[in-house]
């Protein structure tokens, strides 16, 4: 049980980082891509840790969407898409 607890913090930080890495030029685009990345990552992590994939997707999607919506493209330079 202890090994799962040690794994949770880095995994959650990774989910947040991926959620904030959403691409787009408007807050709506960043919220959509951040939510999609967060939902996918949350579902995978939820299933991998023995929890519910659906719950992981909901939480990851919400965190990713919020993170993508509040980022400013002028402060986060991810480069232009090809």
TAKA-V65653 format. One record per backbone hydrogen bond with DSSP energy under -1.0 kcal/mol. NH is the residue of the N-H (numbers start at 0). CO is the residue of the C=O. If there is no record, write none. Layout:
nh=[NH;NH]
co=[CO;CO]
This chain:
nh=[4;5;6;7;10;11;12;13;14;15;16;17;18;19;29;30;31;32;33;34;35;36;37;38;39;40;41;42;43;44;45;46;47;48;50;55;56;57;58;59;60;61;62;63;64;65;66;67;68;69;74;75]
co=[0;1;2;3;6;7;8;9;10;11;12;13;14;15;25;26;27;28;29;30;31;32;33;34;35;36;37;38;39;40;41;42;43;44;45;51;52;53;54;55;56;57;58;59;60;61;62;63;64;65;71;71]
